[in-house]
Structure formats: C-alpha cells, structure tokens
Amino acid sequence: MSEEKKTYYIEVGSGEISSSATDSPWNFKIEATDEEITQLREIFDSNYSTGWQGFLRSHVPYIQYHYDRENDAYDRNLQQIYQMIHDLGDEEARTHIDSMGILEATPTKDEE
C-alpha cells in the first residue's frame, strides 16, 4: 500500500516546507509522501545544525575553508536537498535544478 502524495512548497534558503502556496514565499513545488517530507525535514534540520557549527568554526582563523568538515557536510546536505527536490519536484523544479548544475559530480580534492 503506497502512501498518498501531497503538494508541498519548499523555500530552500530558510528550510521552510509548507502545504500552502500563499502562506510564504517558496522556490520549488513538489509532490511527496509524509515519509519523504520527514526525510527532507531531517536534512534541513541537519543543515541548520551544521551551519551553526560552521559559524562557530569560522572564528578559528587557522582552519581554511576548504579543509573544513562542517562546510563539507553543509555542502553534502545541500546537494541531498536539491536531489530530493529534483526527484519529487514538478518539471519547472527539475529544469531549474538542472540549470544550476548542483547535482553534477564535483571533483574530489585528488582530481583537482
């Protein structure tokens, strides 16, 4: 038995997930089950926490950005968020995310 999908509106910058298109600004429209929305919410929550860790770390001047685990985790979470939106989104969402190139494979430090 498959769960019923509902329409949700996502604002990536604030991490907001809404079931109303008129309550607040949004970037992407998706169709998702309750379980998928819970998973997306967990990634947004993880990114919020990682963002704070990165903020606190940013006050340690001897750690460079490209050697910062918190920033790497934030970037991975952001890619997961966009991948979920791409998978669950409407055609406009998929087209926009494709145009951003965020889901394309990024080189590792060894490949650069």
N, C-alpha and C positions, 0 to 999 in steps of 0.2 A: 504494500500500500504506500503510494507516494504522497508526500505532504503537498498541500496546496501552496502554490507560489502567490505572493502578493507583490504589489508595486511599492518600491521604496525610492526615495530621493536622497542622494549622497552628496555631502559637501566635504571634500577631501581635506581642505585646509583646517577646518575646525573639528573634523572627525564626526560630524553630525550625520545621523541616519534618521530620516523622517518618513512617515507614511503619507504626509500631506505635501503637495507641491506648492502650497501657498503660505505655509507657516514660516518658512525661512528660505534664504537663497540656497540653491543647490547646483551642483555641477553635472551629475550623472543620474540617469533613471535606470533602475534595474528591476528585475523580477527575481525574487528569492524566497526560499522557504524560511521558516523560523530558525532552523538549524544553521542555514547559510548566513543569516543575519547575525546570529550569535557568534559564529566564527569570524565574520567581518568586524564585529564589535570588539572581539578579543584582540584582533590585530591592531585596531585603532587604539585600544587601551594600552597595549604593549608599546606602541609608538609614543604615546603620551609619556609613559614612564621613562622610556629610553631618551626621549627629548630632554627631560629634566636631568637625567644622568649626564647627557652631553653638555647641557648648560653648566652644570657644576664642574665638569671636567674642563670646560673651556677656560676656567680661571686658573688652570695649571699651565703656565706658559711653555714648559719644555716638552709637552706632548704635541706633536704636529698632527694636523687634521687627518692626513692620510694614514696615520698609524693609530687611529682612534677606534677602538672596538665599538663604542657607543654609536658613533656615526655610521659605521658599517652595519650595525644592527638596525638603525633607523632606516638606512637605505634599503636593506633587505625587506623590512616590513612594508615600506612604501611600495616596493615592487610587488609584494604579495597583495596589497590593497588594490593596486591597479590591475593585477592579474584577475582577481575576483570580480572587479567591476567589469573588466573586459569579457569574462566568461558569462556573467549574469546580465550584462547591460543590453540596452537596445542598440540598433545599428549606429545611431549617432554617437553613443558612448564608445563603441568598438572602433569606429572610424577615427574619433578624436584621440583615443589612446594609441592607436596605431601610428597616427601622425606625430605623436610625441616621441616615439621611439624608445620609451622607457622599458618596454618588455624585451627589447633586443638584447642578446647576450652581450655582456660587458666583459672586457678583457680582465684577466686576473693580473696581479702585480708582476707575475713571472712573464706574462705575454706582452707587457707594455714595453 
